[in-house]
Amino acid sequence: MKRPVKNVTPQRDQAPRFMRTLTLGAAVLVIAGLLLLFPRALAFVELAARELRYLWWLVLLVALSAYFFFFFGRKKD
């Protein structure tokens, strides 16, 4: 008599998604708490957001350089 075939296909766990969501939520709460605790930091963030109207090109250059650094700097196997 043959034994039934055992399913060895790996199943994806939901735990990593839950942990990622929990970590992101905790980080948002910590940042919000720190901004409420230090109102001068909140004023600095507001001023920086207003200045982005004039310095958007600088943010674009930083984002483009990060993209090149992470995606074109990898060694291909």
C-alpha positions as CSV (number, residue, x, y, z in Angstrom):
1,M,0.0,0.0,0.0
2,K,1.4,3.4,-1.0
3,R,1.7,6.2,1.5
4,P,0.0,9.5,0.7
5,V,2.1,12.2,-0.7
6,K,3.0,14.8,1.9
7,N,2.5,18.5,1.0
8,V,5.9,20.2,1.4
9,T,5.0,23.5,-0.2
10,P,6.0,26.3,2.2
11,Q,3.1,28.4,3.4
12,R,3.5,32.1,3.8
13,D,3.1,33.3,7.4
14,Q,1.0,36.3,8.2
15,A,3.2,37.1,11.2
16,P,5.8,39.2,9.2
17,R,3.0,41.4,7.8
18,F,1.5,41.9,11.2
19,M,4.9,42.7,12.7
20,R,5.7,45.2,10.0
21,T,2.3,46.9,10.5
22,L,2.8,47.0,14.3
23,T,6.3,48.4,13.9
24,L,5.1,51.1,11.5
25,G,2.2,52.0,13.8
26,A,4.6,52.2,16.8
27,A,7.0,54.4,14.9
28,V,4.2,56.8,13.9
29,L,3.0,57.0,17.5
30,V,6.5,57.7,18.8
31,I,7.1,60.4,16.3
32,A,3.8,62.0,17.0
33,G,4.5,61.9,20.7
34,L,7.9,63.4,20.4
35,L,6.5,66.2,18.2
36,L,3.9,67.0,20.9
37,L,6.5,66.8,23.6
38,F,8.9,69.2,21.8
39,P,6.8,71.9,20.1
40,R,9.9,73.6,18.7
41,A,10.6,70.5,16.6
42,L,7.0,70.7,15.3
43,A,7.6,74.3,14.3
44,F,10.8,73.3,12.5
45,V,9.0,70.6,10.6
46,E,6.3,73.1,9.6
47,L,8.9,75.6,8.4
48,A,10.7,72.9,6.4
49,A,7.5,71.9,4.8
50,R,6.9,75.5,3.7
51,E,10.4,75.8,2.3
52,L,9.8,72.7,0.2
53,R,7.9,74.9,-2.2
54,Y,11.2,76.5,-3.1
55,L,13.6,73.6,-2.6
56,W,11.6,70.8,-4.3
57,W,14.4,70.2,-6.8
58,L,16.8,69.5,-3.9
59,V,14.5,66.8,-2.6
60,L,14.2,65.4,-6.1
61,L,18.0,65.2,-6.4
62,V,18.4,63.4,-3.0
63,A,15.7,60.9,-4.0
64,L,17.3,60.3,-7.4
65,S,20.7,59.8,-5.8
66,A,19.3,57.3,-3.3
67,Y,17.6,55.4,-6.1
68,F,20.9,55.2,-8.0
69,F,22.8,54.3,-4.9
70,F,20.5,51.4,-3.9
71,F,19.5,50.0,-7.3
72,F,22.6,50.6,-9.5
73,G,25.2,50.1,-6.8
74,R,24.3,46.4,-6.2
75,K,26.6,43.7,-7.4
76,K,24.9,41.4,-9.8
77,D,25.5,37.7,-9.3
